[in-house]
Amino acid sequence: MISTLIALVFAIVISFTKYYHWMFLVVLIPVIVNIYLSMKRNKNN
């Protein structure tokens, strides 16, 4: 789980440096949704 978060942070940083801010948001929104859903799933289990 922690390694996944680290990978996500790296992907976000790379996206932020490579692309424009709106591209960063396009990447960030689904990442936040995925983290939120996985947290909900972990709480349910």
Secondary structure, DSSP 8 states (H G I E B T S, - for coil): -HHHHHHHHHHHHHHHHHS-HHHHHHHHHHHHHHHHHHHHHHHH-
